[in-house]
Amino acid sequence: MSTTGKYHTGPMITAVVVAEVLAWGLLLAGWWLLQHEVRFRFDRPDALKALFAGPVLVLIYVLDIIRRDRALARFASEATLPRMVPGISSGRSVLRFMALRHGLGFVVLALAGPLYGTRAEEVKAKGIDVIVAVDVSNSMLCEDLPPSRMEAARRALSQLIDRLRGDRIGIVIFAGDAFVQLPLTADRSAARMFLSTLGPSYMNAQGTAIAEAIEMAQRGFDPESAAGRAIIVITDGEDHEGDAEGAAGRAAEAGIVVHTVGMGTPQGGPLPIRRNGQLQGFRKDGNGNTVVSRLNEAMLRDIAAAGNGRFIRATATSAGLEELVSELKQMDSAETGTYRFTAYEDRFQYPLALGTLLILVGLAIGERRRTNPIRLPWT
């Protein structure tokens, strides 16, 4: 015990600061080494931001020790302090704080979900087959569905990808022509790769060839598969070419359900011309009149009816896919393939155990010296 009855603030501050610097040095060195280890990663890396609370705790502790030491100096003279406030131990205080502080640090590491080591797993997926036909014609740039019909279509497709877990999904894009952007796959990450770039720049021929898109989507299914099959057409339905209702009817005869999702409003809006994100004006027809694009809701309802499906009209706040996804999930599912993937082994239990142990040790250490203490250099 200190014979002065006061805290040795200088050595205490030095000890906790040095320990903090060493801890961060070891952490950063370990991070750098593990960056080159392909078998290690954190499942929830955002949780690591909580580690920055460590230096804040050190600062609070240092300020509190200084405050308490000044309070003791005001309480009694240096000669009477050992009798008035017996048992003060700078070493115990530091050990208690460091055990608690670094114990919490290890708990944060555990919460981040460290994963180390890999194992190969094979799973069999069951689901349905869905091909989404997305309109990428110029009319999809209309902003009557903020921020634009095209962006609303991307959001709708993103929601479908998220919710069709275990199902296979394919993508057909169309304007004046149609082509397969992504064949049927259970790899949702592959489907997501195309979301940000979907737009009119993909197509040279403009128009809305819905019939061709439905026919191409129909050819993309495996006729031998027992899984339920559905085509979802995301479009504003304007300037349609060919017999879209007939194509939907032929798909229905083959056991394929055709749904339509309408993008836009009946009132419509002009087609903006933008350059580097700046509005330059609006598209005009041959007579110099501003082109106004409108949702062809009646035609899309007819296509959905012919395909034994549903029509859903998207709004600025929702694509209305909840009921559609629920209906898709009621279709007959079948094995869509066997997939091998690499799984990581959870290792959170090790830092959690160490952190828990340090916290328990810190709680067990009192700040008052016992009768026969273990002397530390600054006590």
N, C-alpha and C positions, 0 to 999 in steps of 0.2 A: 504494500500500500504506500502511496505517497505520503511522506511525513508532513508535507505542507498543507494537506487537506484541499489541494487544488488540482485541476486538470493540467497536464503537461500539453498545452495546446499545440506547441510547435512540433514535437515529435508525433503527436496524434495526427495532425493534418498531413505531415509528411508521409506517414504510414498509409493513410487511406488514399492519398493522391497517387503514391507510387503503386499501390495495389491496383488502383483503377487503370492507370496507364499500362501496367503489365497485362491486366485482363483484356483490355482492348487490343494490345499488341498480339496477344495469343489468339484472340478472336479473328482479327484481320489476317494473321498468318494462316490460321486454319481455313478461313474462307478462301484465301488465294490458292492453297493447296487443293481444296475440294473442288474448285472451279475446273480443275484438270482431271477430276475423277468422274467419269461418265456414269458410274453406278451410284452417285450421291446427288440428292436434290432435296429441297424443302417442299412439302406439300402445300403449306400456307406461308409463303415467304413474306407476305405483308405483315404478319405477326412480329417479324423481327424488328419492326420500327419501335416496338415497345422497349427494346434494349437501350434506346436513347434516354430512357428514364433513369438509367444508372448514374450518369454524371450529375443529373439533377438531384438525385438522392444524396450523392456525395456532397454537393454544395449545401443542401439543406442541413446535413449532419455537421459540416464544418461550422456553419453559421450558428447552429444550436450549441455546439461545444463552446464557441467563443462567448455566446450569450450567457451560458450557465457559469462559465469561469468568471465573467465579470460580475454576475449576481453573487457568487460566493465571496468575491473580494469586497463587495459592498456589505455583505452580511456580517462579516467579522474580520478581525485582523489576522494576519498570516500566522501569528503565534498561537491564537486560540482556535483556528479553524480545525486542526486535527482532533481537538476535543469536542468541538461543536458539531462537526460533520464528519464522523469517523467512517472509515471504510471506502472512501472514494478510490477507484482504481481506473487509471487511464487505459491500461492494457486490456482490462475486461470490456470496457466500453468500445474500444476499437475492434476487438475480436467479435463482440456481439453484432456490431454494425456490419462488419465485413461478411460474417456468416449469413446474415439476413439479406444483405444487398446482393451477394453473388448467388445465394440460393434462389432468389427471385429471378436472377438472370438465367439460371439453368431451367427454371420453370417456363420462361419465355421461349427458350430454345425448344423445349418439349412441345409447347403450343404451336410452334411453327411447323411441326410435323416432319422431323428429319427422316429421310428414307435412304437406306443404304443397302446395296446388294440387290440383285435382280433374280427373278425366276420366270421361266416361260410358262404361260398358261394357255390352255386351249378351251374355247367356249363355243357352244352352239347357239346361234341366234335364231329367234322365232319372231315373225312379224308379217307385215304386209308389204306390198310393192307400190310405191307412189312415184309418179313422174309429174313434175311441175313444169307447165309450159308458161314461160314468162314473156310478156310483150315488151320489146325493147324499141318500139317505133318512136318517131319524133313526138307523137302526141302524148307519150308518157312523160315528157318534160313539163307538161302543163302543171301549174302550181295551184289549181283549185283544191287539191288535197295536200296541204302544207306538209313538208316543204316542197314536195313535188310528187306526182304519181309514181315516178320511178323510185324515189326514196321510200315511199310507202310500200311499194312492191318488194323492195329489198328487205324491209322490216318484216313483212308478211312471210317471206321465204325464210328469213332467219328464225322466226318463231316456229315455223314448220320443222325446220332442221332440229331445233332444240326439243320439240315435243314428240317427234317420231323416233323415239329411242327403241332400238332393236329392229326397226323397220328399214327397208332399203329405199333409197330415194334417188331419183334421177332428175336431170334438168334439161329441158328443151327451150331454146330461145327463138323468138320469131319476130319478124316485121313483115317485109314483103316476101321473104323466104323463111324457112325454118331449118334449124339443124340442132343436132344433139350436142349440148355443152358438157354434160356429164352422164355417162351410162349409169344404170342402176348400181348402187353401192351402199354398203352399210357404214362406210367411212364418212362420218359427219364432218370431219376436218377437211376432207377433200371438197365437200359441197360448199363449205364456208369460204374456200379460197376464191370462189368466183363472185361472191356477193358484192364486194366493194367496186368491182369493175363493170358490173352489168350496166349496159346503157346503149343508146342508139349507135354509138361508135362501132359496135360489133357488126352492124349490118349495113351493107351498101344499098340494097333494095328496100325502099320504104313501103309501108302498107301495113295491113293487119291480117296475115294469112292464118287465121285460126284453124280452118279446116286442115291445112297442111300440117300445122303443129299437132293437132289431135291425131292425125294419121301417123305422123312420125313417132309420137309418144306411144301409140298402140304397138308399133313395130318394135319398140324397145323392151317390151315385156317378154318373159319366157313363157311360151304357151303351155309348157309342161308343168309349170309351177302350180302348186295347190294353194298358194297364198292369195289373199284378196288383192285385187288390182284396182287402182284408181288414178285418174288423171285430174289434176287441178289446173285450170287455166286462169292465170292472173293477167287481166287486160282491161282496157277501157272500152273495147269492142267497137272502136270507130273505124270506118273504112274497111270493113271486113271483106275478104275475097273468098270465093269458092262457097261450097255448101257446108258451112260449119255445123248446122243442125243435122244434116245427113251423116257427117263424119262422127258426130257424137252418138247418133243412133246406131251406126255400124259398130262402134266401140261397145255400146251397151249390149248388142247382140252377141258380142264375143265375151261377155261377162265382165266388162270393164266399166266402172262407174265414172262419169264425167261431172266434176263440179266446176263452178265458175266463181271467181272473185272479182267484183267490179271495182276498178280504180277510177275515181273521179266523181263529178257531180253532174246531175242533169243540166244545171245552168252552165257548167263548163267554164272555160277561161282561155285567154290567149296563150300562144306558145312563145315563151321568152327566148331571146337570142342573147347569150352571155359570152363574154370573152374575158378570160382570167378571173372568172367569178363576178364580173361587173355586168350589169344589165345594159345591153346596147340597143334594145328595141324588141319588137315582136314580129313574128313571121307574118307575111302578107301573101295573098293569092295573086294570080296573074293580073287582076284588076286593081291591085293596090289596096285591097281591103284586108283588115286584120283577120287572120284565121282564128276562129274560135273552136276549140275542141270540146266535145260533150260526151259524157258517159252514155253508151247505148245499152241501157239497162234492159229494155224489152228483149233485145236480141240475145243477151247473155242469159236471161231467164229461159228463153226458148231452148238454148243450147243445153242448159242444165236439165231441163225437163226431158229433152230427147235422150240425154245420157243417163237418165234415172238418178241424177244427182241433185245438188242444191245450189242455189245462187246466194251469194253473200256479198253485200255491198260494204266496202271498207269506208271508214270514216277517218277524220284527222286524228282521233285518239285510239282507234282500235281497228284491226283488220277483221275482227269478228270471227276468229278461227277456233274459238273454244268449242263451240258446238260441232263444227266440222271435224275437228280432231277427235272428239268423243265418238262421232259417227264412224270415222275411219277405224278407230280401235275396236269397234264392234264387228268388223269384217273378219272373215276366216283368216287365221294366221297359220303359217307353215314355217318350216326350217328354211331360213334364208341363207344359211352357210355356216361353215365352221371357221373360226378365226383364231389365230395365234397372236398373243400380245405379250409384252414384257411387263411384269408387275414388280414394283419395288417393295422391299421389306420395311415395315415400320420399325423405327429405332427410337421412338419418343420415350420409351420406358427408362432408358439409361439416364438422359439428362433430367427426367422427372424424378427418378429415385435419388440422384445426387442432389438436386435442388431441394427436395423434401427433407433429406438428411441435414443439409446445411441450415435450413430454416428451423428445424427442430433443435439443432445444436445452438443456434443463435438465441432461440427462446429459452433454452436451458441455462445459458450463461447470464448470470446477474452482473450488474455493474458495481456491486459492492464486494470488496475483498473478503475472503474467508480467513480463518485463523492461520493456516499454514499454506500460503499461496505459492504458486509457481511464479517466480519473479521474471518479468520481461524487462528489456533494457531500459525502457523509459518509465518504469514504475518505481 
